[in-house]
Amino acid sequence: MTKQISLEELENYLWQAAVDLRGQIDAAAYKDYIFPLVFFKRICDVRDEEYESYEKAGGKEYADEMIQESPIQIPDDAHWKVIFNKTENIGQALADAFVQIEATNPGQEIDGRIVGGLDGIFGDKAIWKNKNKMPDAIIRNLLNSFNKLTLSLAACPADEMGTGYEYLIGQFADDAGHTAQEFYTNRTVVELMAEILQLQPHESIYDPTCGSGGMLIKSLTYLKDKGEEWRDVKVFGQEINAGTSAIARMNLYLHGIHDFSIVNDDTLERPAFTKGGRVQRFDVVLANPPYSIKQWNREAFEHDKYGRCFLGVPPQGRADYAFFQHILASMDEKTGRCAILFPHGVLFRKEEVELRRKLVEADLVECVIGIGRNLFFNSCMDACIIICRTDKGSRQNKVLFINAKEEVTRKNAESYLEPKHIARIKSAYEAFVDEDGFAKVATKDEILANNAKLSIALYVKSNNGDEDLDVDECINKWTSSTTNLNSSFDELIKMIEYENK
């Protein structure tokens, strides 16, 4: 009987391989080497496990026949064991094996989309052939590290394997600094978003900037934890970074999810999922778009052929409302709902006032939640979650504001939401009533009278006696104070000069 690996043992095992690379390559590049090897080892061990079970049930001939039906096919000369036994040119052998496996497992076209498939999943193969950076000795150490444990389903079930993989993603985000933020979002924040949106069986879910796929996976986990059917949920994602999109696909596979379509491309310039001349609509959309990017094709978006520029053209220096409009256009007309992580600036910035006014008038925003600081790696940035629905029911012409900035725990230099924090925020969202110092329901007319500002501090008044200001107000007060200070300082200098005459 196969001994199951403990989660702690799995995490230590996975991280040790990364430790082997220290000093050899930059920390930001660890993921390019480690993730493909984790995936390679896993699919080979699962394949061996399947074959052995078939052979035990009906002999070798039966096993040879049945293994052809396996969801992932591995050519005999591209198996982990073959590569592990290589003594020279190991990097070239690895690259060749990856190419073979990808070519043997193309995606399937279903309803006009490509589902699953391993094309490009191992990333850049050329990095393994660079002997100056990755000599055989270093690759041998990596293979030895990964060969210590068997990653079969019996030893490491899909949920545990997925959890270990998520741990590794988090470790790389922490170890590699800002370079890793492109694919990691604090998982407790994602859990809150999933709890609010409540994905249902048979629905579709989409993340237009999906990173490593964590938001998609957490939403499916929400269903699994409730004992609901999750395997028939249609999963869609798009990611501009090729390496990160490959990680997302591996992550989904390792969590036991096979019905997914993840595309590597620019969501704003070339949305991957379109239907009938417009972007495809989904039941649930989650996103943590890149914040305030300046390098984007504003002119093309202004003349967007998919009709996504319905609120107006965002300023060149901030593409936030381009992503916002894409997400809103991607919601199903009846069941559509979304949760988006944004910087607080989208709630009040002057250059976006007309965009925001049209957004409020369209009555799509249901709730604005201000979350605590330090919930993102290497950043103390304040962020908010904006919840929108195409059908708000009895909540029409109203928006709930929740000030949850104190609902956070910081321990061992890590900030996260505890279950009690998630429960309190979710309870306030579901109640949709005023709660002194924490939640406030504002009407559409009230918000428009406030120049369409969605700043939480305008509606939820603090109970601690401190003045709660948004960034614009803080800057104005700081500028005024600085001017007064400089003026007073000039007066003081004049007085001193006069006394010394």
C-alpha positions as CSV (number, residue, x, y, z in Angstrom):
1,M,0.0,0.0,0.0
2,T,1.4,3.4,-1.0
3,K,2.1,5.7,1.9
4,Q,0.4,9.1,1.6
5,I,2.7,12.1,1.8
6,S,1.9,14.7,4.4
7,L,1.3,18.3,3.3
8,E,4.4,19.5,5.3
9,E,6.5,16.8,3.7
10,L,5.3,17.7,0.2
11,E,5.9,21.5,0.8
12,N,9.5,20.8,2.1
13,Y,10.1,18.5,-0.9
14,L,9.0,21.1,-3.4
15,W,10.9,24.0,-1.9
16,Q,14.1,22.0,-1.5
17,A,14.3,21.8,-5.3
18,A,14.2,25.6,-5.5
19,V,16.9,25.9,-2.8
20,D,19.2,23.8,-5.1
21,L,19.0,26.7,-7.7
22,R,20.2,29.4,-5.3
23,G,23.2,31.1,-6.6
24,Q,22.8,29.5,-10.1
25,I,20.0,31.7,-11.4
26,D,18.1,34.7,-10.3
27,A,15.2,34.0,-7.9
28,A,12.7,35.4,-10.3
29,A,13.5,32.6,-12.8
30,Y,13.0,29.7,-10.3
31,K,9.5,29.2,-11.6
32,D,10.7,28.6,-15.1
33,Y,12.6,25.5,-14.0
34,I,10.7,24.2,-11.0
35,F,7.1,24.3,-12.2
36,P,7.8,22.2,-15.4
37,L,9.7,19.6,-13.4
38,V,6.9,19.3,-10.8
39,F,4.4,18.8,-13.5
40,F,6.6,16.4,-15.4
41,K,7.2,14.2,-12.4
42,R,3.5,14.3,-11.4
43,I,2.1,13.2,-14.8
44,C,4.7,10.4,-15.1
45,D,4.0,9.1,-11.7
46,V,0.2,9.2,-12.2
47,R,0.7,7.4,-15.6
48,D,2.7,4.6,-13.9
49,E,0.1,4.3,-11.2
50,E,-2.7,3.9,-13.8
51,Y,-0.7,1.4,-15.8
52,E,0.0,-0.7,-12.7
53,S,-3.6,-0.8,-11.7
54,Y,-4.6,-1.9,-15.2
55,E,-1.9,-4.5,-15.3
56,K,-3.0,-5.9,-12.0
57,A,-6.6,-6.0,-13.2
58,G,-6.0,-7.7,-16.6
59,G,-2.4,-8.2,-17.4
60,K,0.1,-6.3,-19.6
61,E,-1.8,-6.5,-22.8
62,Y,-4.9,-5.1,-21.1
63,A,-2.8,-2.4,-19.5
64,D,-1.2,-1.4,-22.8
65,E,-4.7,-1.0,-24.3
66,M,-6.3,0.9,-21.5
67,I,-3.5,3.3,-20.9
68,Q,-4.2,4.7,-24.4
69,E,-7.4,6.2,-22.9
70,S,-5.5,8.1,-20.2
71,P,-6.2,11.9,-20.4
72,I,-2.5,12.6,-20.6
73,Q,-0.3,10.5,-22.9
74,I,3.4,10.1,-22.4
75,P,5.7,8.7,-25.1
76,D,7.9,5.9,-23.7
77,D,11.2,7.7,-24.5
78,A,9.8,10.9,-22.9
79,H,9.1,9.4,-19.5
80,W,10.7,10.8,-16.3
81,K,12.5,7.5,-15.7
82,V,14.2,7.6,-19.1
83,I,15.4,11.2,-18.6
84,F,16.4,10.6,-15.0
85,N,18.8,7.9,-16.1
86,K,20.6,10.2,-18.6
87,T,24.2,10.9,-17.7
88,E,25.0,13.6,-20.3
89,N,23.2,16.3,-22.2
90,I,20.4,16.0,-19.7
91,G,19.0,19.5,-20.4
92,Q,18.7,18.6,-24.1
93,A,16.9,15.3,-23.2
94,L,14.5,17.2,-21.0
95,A,13.7,19.8,-23.7
96,D,13.1,17.0,-26.2
97,A,10.8,15.1,-23.8
98,F,8.8,18.2,-23.1
99,V,8.3,18.8,-26.9
100,Q,7.2,15.2,-27.4
101,I,4.7,15.3,-24.5
102,E,3.2,18.6,-25.7
103,A,2.9,17.4,-29.3
104,T,1.2,14.1,-28.1
105,N,-1.4,16.0,-26.1
106,P,-3.2,18.6,-28.2
107,G,-6.2,20.5,-26.9
108,Q,-9.7,19.5,-28.1
109,E,-12.0,21.9,-29.9
110,I,-15.3,22.0,-28.2
111,D,-18.0,24.6,-28.9
112,G,-15.5,26.8,-30.7
113,R,-12.9,26.8,-27.9
114,I,-9.8,24.8,-27.2
115,V,-10.2,22.7,-24.1
116,G,-7.2,21.4,-22.1
117,G,-4.2,20.2,-24.0
118,L,-0.5,20.6,-23.2
119,D,0.7,22.7,-26.1
120,G,3.3,25.1,-24.7
121,I,2.7,24.0,-21.1
122,F,6.4,23.4,-20.3
123,G,7.3,26.9,-21.3
124,D,10.6,27.9,-22.9
125,K,12.5,24.7,-23.8
126,A,15.7,26.6,-24.7
127,I,16.5,27.4,-21.1
128,W,17.3,23.7,-20.4
129,K,19.9,23.6,-23.3
130,N,22.0,26.5,-22.0
131,K,24.9,24.7,-20.3
132,N,26.4,27.9,-19.0
133,K,23.4,28.6,-16.9
134,M,22.2,25.1,-16.3
135,P,25.1,22.6,-16.6
136,D,24.3,18.9,-16.3
137,A,25.4,18.8,-12.6
138,I,22.8,21.4,-11.6
139,I,20.0,19.6,-13.5
140,R,21.2,16.3,-12.0
141,N,20.7,17.8,-8.5
142,L,17.2,18.9,-9.4
143,L,16.2,15.5,-10.8
144,N,17.7,13.8,-7.7
145,S,15.6,16.2,-5.5
146,F,12.4,15.4,-7.3
147,N,13.1,11.7,-7.5
148,K,13.0,11.3,-3.7
149,L,9.2,11.0,-3.6
150,T,6.5,9.4,-5.7
151,L,3.8,11.9,-6.7
152,S,1.1,9.4,-7.6
153,L,-2.6,10.0,-6.8
154,A,-2.4,7.5,-4.0
155,A,0.6,9.2,-2.4
156,C,-0.6,12.7,-3.1
157,P,-4.3,13.2,-4.0
158,A,-5.2,16.1,-6.4
159,D,-6.3,18.5,-3.6
160,E,-3.1,18.0,-1.7
161,M,-1.0,18.3,-4.8
162,G,-2.8,21.4,-5.7
163,T,-2.3,22.9,-2.2
164,G,1.4,22.1,-2.4
165,Y,1.6,23.8,-5.8
166,E,-0.1,26.9,-4.5
167,Y,2.4,26.9,-1.6
168,L,5.2,26.9,-4.1
169,I,3.6,29.8,-6.0
170,G,3.4,31.7,-2.8
171,Q,7.0,31.0,-1.9
172,F,8.2,32.2,-5.3
173,A,6.1,35.4,-4.9
174,D,7.8,36.0,-1.5
175,D,11.3,35.0,-2.7
176,A,11.3,36.7,-6.0
177,G,9.9,40.1,-4.9
178,H,7.8,42.3,-7.2
179,T,8.5,40.2,-10.3
180,A,6.2,37.5,-8.9
181,Q,3.2,39.7,-8.3
182,E,2.1,39.1,-11.8
183,F,0.8,35.6,-10.9
184,Y,0.0,35.7,-7.2
185,T,-3.0,37.1,-5.3
186,N,-3.5,36.6,-1.6
187,R,-5.6,33.4,-1.4
188,T,-7.6,34.5,1.6
189,V,-8.8,37.6,-0.4
190,V,-9.7,35.3,-3.3
191,E,-11.7,33.1,-0.8
192,L,-13.7,36.1,0.2
193,M,-14.5,36.9,-3.4
194,A,-15.5,33.3,-4.1
195,E,-17.8,33.3,-1.0
196,I,-19.5,36.4,-2.2
197,L,-20.0,35.3,-5.8
198,Q,-21.1,31.8,-5.0
199,L,-20.4,29.9,-8.2
200,Q,-23.1,27.3,-8.9
201,P,-22.9,23.9,-10.7
202,H,-23.2,24.1,-14.5
203,E,-22.1,27.7,-14.6
204,S,-19.2,29.3,-16.4
205,I,-16.4,31.2,-14.8
206,Y,-13.8,33.6,-16.3
207,D,-10.7,35.4,-15.3
208,P,-9.4,37.9,-17.9
209,T,-6.0,38.3,-16.2
210,C,-5.8,34.9,-14.6
211,G,-2.1,34.7,-13.5
212,S,-1.5,31.2,-12.0
213,G,-5.3,30.4,-12.0
214,G,-5.7,30.8,-8.3
215,M,-9.0,32.7,-8.5
216,L,-10.6,30.0,-10.8
217,I,-9.4,27.2,-8.6
218,K,-10.6,28.8,-5.4
219,S,-14.1,29.3,-6.9
220,L,-14.2,25.6,-7.8
221,T,-13.0,24.7,-4.3
222,Y,-15.9,26.7,-2.9
223,L,-18.2,24.3,-4.8
224,K,-16.2,21.1,-3.8
225,D,-16.2,22.1,-0.1
226,K,-20.0,22.4,-0.2
227,G,-20.3,18.9,-1.7
228,E,-21.7,20.4,-4.9
229,E,-20.9,19.2,-8.5
230,W,-18.0,21.2,-9.8
231,R,-16.6,19.1,-12.7
232,D,-19.1,20.5,-15.2
233,V,-18.2,24.1,-14.6
234,K,-16.7,25.6,-17.7
235,V,-13.5,27.4,-16.9
236,F,-12.0,30.3,-19.0
237,G,-8.9,32.4,-18.5
238,Q,-6.6,34.7,-20.4
239,E,-3.1,35.7,-19.3
240,I,-0.6,38.0,-21.2
241,N,2.6,36.4,-19.7
242,A,3.3,33.1,-21.5
243,G,5.2,31.5,-18.6
244,T,2.5,32.4,-16.1
245,S,-0.3,31.1,-18.4
246,A,1.5,27.8,-18.6
247,I,1.7,27.7,-14.8
248,A,-2.1,28.3,-14.6
249,R,-2.7,25.3,-16.9
250,M,-0.4,23.1,-14.8
251,N,-2.1,24.4,-11.7
252,L,-5.6,23.5,-13.0
253,Y,-4.4,20.0,-14.1
254,L,-2.8,19.4,-10.7
255,H,-6.0,20.3,-8.9
256,G,-7.9,17.7,-11.0
257,I,-9.5,20.2,-13.3
258,H,-9.6,19.3,-17.0
259,D,-12.4,21.3,-18.6
260,F,-10.7,24.6,-19.0
261,S,-9.6,27.0,-21.7
262,I,-6.6,29.2,-20.8
263,V,-5.2,31.5,-23.6
264,N,-1.9,33.3,-23.6
265,D,-2.6,36.8,-25.1
266,D,-3.4,40.4,-24.4
267,T,-6.9,40.7,-23.1
268,L,-7.4,44.4,-24.0
269,E,-6.0,44.1,-27.5
270,R,-7.1,40.6,-28.4
271,P,-9.8,39.1,-26.2
272,A,-9.6,35.4,-26.6
273,F,-13.3,34.6,-26.1
274,T,-15.7,36.2,-28.5
275,K,-19.1,35.3,-29.9
276,G,-21.4,37.1,-32.3
277,G,-19.2,40.1,-32.7
278,R,-18.8,40.8,-29.0
279,V,-16.9,39.4,-26.1
280,Q,-18.4,36.2,-24.7
281,R,-20.5,36.4,-21.6
282,F,-20.0,34.4,-18.4
283,D,-21.9,33.7,-15.2
284,V,-19.0,34.6,-12.9
285,V,-16.0,36.9,-13.6
286,L,-13.2,37.3,-11.1
287,A,-10.1,39.4,-11.7
288,N,-7.1,41.2,-10.2
289,P,-6.1,43.3,-13.2
290,P,-2.6,44.9,-13.4
291,Y,-2.9,48.3,-11.7
292,S,-2.8,51.5,-13.6
293,I,-0.7,50.3,-16.5
294,K,0.6,53.1,-18.8
295,Q,1.7,51.0,-21.8
296,W,-1.5,49.9,-23.6
297,N,-3.2,50.6,-26.9
298,R,-5.6,53.3,-25.9
299,E,-6.4,54.3,-29.5
300,A,-7.5,50.7,-30.4
301,F,-9.7,50.5,-27.3
302,E,-11.3,53.8,-28.2
303,H,-12.5,52.1,-31.4
304,D,-13.0,48.7,-29.9
305,K,-14.9,46.4,-32.3
306,Y,-16.3,44.4,-29.5
307,G,-18.2,47.3,-27.9
308,R,-16.3,47.3,-24.7
309,C,-15.8,51.1,-24.6
310,F,-19.3,51.9,-23.5
311,L,-18.4,54.1,-20.5
312,G,-15.7,56.0,-22.3
313,V,-12.0,56.0,-23.0
314,P,-9.8,55.7,-20.0
315,P,-6.7,58.0,-19.7
316,Q,-3.5,56.7,-21.2
317,G,-1.7,56.6,-17.8
318,R,-4.3,54.3,-16.2
319,A,-5.9,51.3,-18.0
320,D,-8.0,50.3,-15.0
321,Y,-11.3,51.3,-16.5
322,A,-10.4,49.5,-19.8
323,F,-10.2,46.3,-17.8
324,F,-13.3,47.3,-15.8
325,Q,-15.3,47.7,-19.0
326,H,-14.0,44.5,-20.5
327,I,-15.2,42.6,-17.3
328,L,-18.6,44.3,-17.3
329,A,-19.1,43.5,-21.0
330,S,-18.2,39.8,-20.1
331,M,-21.0,39.3,-17.6
332,D,-24.1,37.3,-18.6
333,E,-27.1,39.6,-19.2
334,K,-29.2,37.7,-16.5
335,T,-26.9,35.8,-14.2
336,G,-23.6,37.8,-14.6
337,R,-21.7,38.9,-11.5
338,C,-18.1,39.9,-10.9
339,A,-15.6,40.7,-8.2
340,I,-12.6,42.8,-9.1
341,L,-9.6,43.8,-7.0
342,F,-8.7,47.4,-7.7
343,P,-6.6,50.2,-6.1
344,H,-8.8,52.7,-4.3
345,G,-8.0,55.4,-7.0
346,V,-10.7,54.0,-9.3
347,L,-13.3,55.1,-6.8
348,F,-12.5,58.8,-6.9
349,R,-9.8,59.9,-9.4
350,K,-10.7,63.1,-11.2
351,E,-9.5,62.1,-14.6
352,E,-12.0,59.2,-14.6
353,V,-15.0,61.1,-13.2
354,E,-17.1,60.8,-16.4
355,L,-16.4,57.1,-16.7
356,R,-17.4,56.7,-13.1
357,R,-20.6,58.7,-13.6
358,K,-21.7,56.5,-16.4
359,L,-20.9,53.5,-14.4
360,V,-23.1,54.7,-11.5
361,E,-25.9,55.6,-13.9
362,A,-25.8,52.1,-15.4
363,D,-26.5,50.7,-11.9
364,L,-24.1,47.8,-12.2
365,V,-22.1,48.3,-9.0
366,E,-23.6,46.4,-6.1
367,C,-21.0,46.7,-3.4
368,V,-17.6,48.3,-2.7
369,I,-15.4,46.7,0.0
370,G,-12.3,48.3,1.4
371,I,-9.9,45.6,2.6
372,G,-6.9,45.9,4.9
373,R,-3.3,46.7,4.1
374,N,-0.4,44.4,3.4
375,L,-2.6,41.7,1.8
376,F,-0.3,41.7,-1.2
377,F,3.3,40.5,-1.4
378,N,5.9,43.3,-1.0
379,S,3.2,46.0,-1.0
380,C,1.4,47.9,1.7
381,M,-1.1,49.1,-0.9
382,D,-4.7,49.7,0.1
383,A,-7.1,47.8,-2.2
384,C,-10.8,47.4,-2.7
385,I,-13.1,44.8,-4.1
386,I,-15.9,46.0,-6.4
387,I,-18.9,43.6,-6.8
388,C,-21.1,44.1,-9.8
389,R,-24.3,42.4,-11.1
390,T,-26.3,42.7,-14.3
391,D,-29.5,42.0,-12.3
392,K,-29.4,43.6,-8.8
393,G,-33.0,42.6,-8.0
394,S,-34.3,44.5,-5.0
395,R,-30.9,46.3,-4.7
396,Q,-31.4,48.4,-7.8
397,N,-30.3,52.0,-7.5
398,K,-28.4,51.2,-4.3
399,V,-24.7,50.5,-3.5
400,L,-23.4,48.9,-0.3
401,F,-20.1,50.3,1.1
402,I,-18.1,48.2,3.6
403,N,-15.1,49.5,5.5
404,A,-13.3,46.2,6.3
405,K,-9.8,47.7,6.6
406,E,-9.5,46.5,10.2
407,E,-10.6,42.9,9.3
408,V,-7.1,41.5,8.8
409,T,-4.6,39.5,10.8
410,R,-0.8,40.1,10.5
411,K,1.5,37.3,11.8
412,N,5.1,36.5,11.0
413,A,5.3,39.4,8.5
414,E,2.2,38.0,6.6
415,S,-1.2,39.5,6.4
416,Y,-4.3,37.5,5.8
417,L,-8.1,37.2,6.3
418,E,-9.2,34.7,9.0
419,P,-12.5,32.9,8.6
420,K,-14.0,35.3,11.1
421,H,-13.1,38.2,8.9
422,I,-14.5,36.6,5.8
423,A,-17.7,35.7,7.7
424,R,-18.2,39.2,9.0
425,I,-17.7,40.8,5.6
426,K,-19.9,38.2,3.8
427,S,-22.6,38.7,6.5
428,A,-22.7,42.5,5.9
429,Y,-22.8,42.0,2.2
430,E,-25.8,39.6,2.5
431,A,-27.7,41.8,5.0
432,F,-27.2,44.8,2.8
433,V,-28.1,47.2,5.6
434,D,-26.4,50.0,7.5
435,E,-24.0,49.0,10.2
436,D,-22.5,51.9,12.2
437,G,-18.9,52.4,11.3
438,F,-18.7,49.3,9.1
439,A,-21.4,49.3,6.3
440,K,-23.6,51.9,4.6
441,V,-26.2,51.7,1.9
442,A,-26.2,54.7,-0.4
443,T,-28.6,55.5,-3.2
444,K,-27.6,56.2,-6.8
445,D,-28.8,59.8,-6.4
446,E,-26.6,60.3,-3.3
447,I,-23.6,58.9,-5.1
448,L,-24.2,61.1,-8.2
449,A,-24.6,64.1,-5.9
450,N,-21.1,63.3,-4.6
451,N,-19.7,63.8,-8.1
452,A,-20.1,60.0,-8.7
453,K,-17.4,59.3,-6.1
454,L,-17.4,55.8,-4.7
455,S,-14.9,56.5,-1.9
456,I,-15.9,54.3,1.1
457,A,-15.0,57.1,3.5
458,L,-17.7,59.3,2.0
459,Y,-20.4,56.9,3.1
460,V,-19.1,54.8,6.0
461,K,-18.1,57.2,8.9
462,S,-15.4,56.1,11.2
463,N,-16.2,55.4,14.9
464,N,-12.7,56.0,16.2
465,G,-12.8,59.8,16.1
466,D,-10.2,59.9,13.3
467,E,-10.9,61.6,10.1
468,D,-11.1,59.2,7.2
469,L,-9.9,60.8,4.0
470,D,-9.4,59.5,0.5
471,V,-6.1,60.0,-1.3
472,D,-7.1,63.2,-3.2
473,E,-8.2,64.8,0.1
474,C,-5.0,63.6,1.8
475,I,-2.9,65.1,-1.0
476,N,-4.8,68.4,-0.8
477,K,-4.3,68.6,3.0
478,W,-0.6,67.8,2.7
479,T,-0.1,70.4,-0.1
480,S,-1.9,73.0,2.0
481,S,0.0,72.2,5.1
482,T,3.3,72.2,3.2
483,T,2.5,75.6,1.8
484,N,1.6,77.0,5.2
485,L,4.8,75.5,6.7
486,N,7.0,77.0,4.0
487,S,5.3,80.4,4.4
488,S,5.8,80.3,8.2
489,F,9.4,79.2,7.7
490,D,10.1,82.2,5.4
491,E,8.5,84.6,7.9
492,L,10.8,83.1,10.6
493,I,13.9,83.6,8.5
494,K,12.9,87.2,7.9
495,M,12.4,87.8,11.6
496,I,15.8,86.2,12.4
497,E,17.5,88.3,9.8
498,Y,15.8,91.5,11.1
499,E,16.9,90.8,14.7
500,N,20.5,90.3,13.5
501,K,20.8,93.6,11.7
